[in-house]
Amino acid sequence: MSIQPGEAGASAQREYEQRKAADVKASLDKTLGEVGSALSPEPQATRAWADGAIGERKLDAVLTAMRGLRTLRDREVGQANLDFVVVGPAGVFVVDAKHYRGVITFRDDGDASAPDLRLYVNSQDRSHLADEMRWQMSKVRKALALRVKPVPWVTPVLCFVAGTWSIPMPPVEFRRVRLVSERSIKELIFERQALDAASIDRVFRALADAFPPR
């Protein structure tokens, strides 16, 4: 698959292809007696990158269908990347797409004297994702502070594109990071009118200058 820098899922797709090539080479390097292993399914750690790219492309299709937005895709920030930076009427949204299957819920891993609320997808503790998003948000806010006055509101967002939300009260925010699906993200991005079209364009150009395609 040919994906250019700055396209949704580009970094994840490249990482997947590099890991897959390495896995194939490792299998081919095994002795003839172990040749059956070359036919085994690719490792989950490798497949996760392909799933990540799929999730980013699914979310990109949703964002592309919304009018009045300007969106940066797969942008470099240090050694990491920003999946999406969306500039819309309600401000700036730093969005990470997660293609995790399973029930998204909160769990208290503490006790009555010391509660410890965690974010889970099925049996996997995904709480660290919120910390990563707050780090990404801080980088975007810092870049804007150097280029735009006044600095617009920046919201970190985790968008789960394949999960199932716990009921009757699905989680909507964790550690000051908004939690959405590909269906509910539109409501968040258009929930208020803070930026007009000219401001959206100005902020978008400042961010495009600050964060090059990865």
Secondary structure, DSSP 8 states (H G I E B T S, - for coil): ----TTSTTHHHHHHHHHHHHHHHHHHHTS-GGGGGGGGS---HHHHHHHHHHHHHHHHHHHHHTSTT-EEEEEEEETTEEEEEEEEETTEEEEEEEE---SEEEEEE-S-SSS--EEEEETTEE-THHHHHHHHHHHHHHHHHHTT-SS---EEEEEEESS-EE-SSS---EETTEEEEETTTHHHHHTSS----HHHHHHHHHHHHHHS-B-
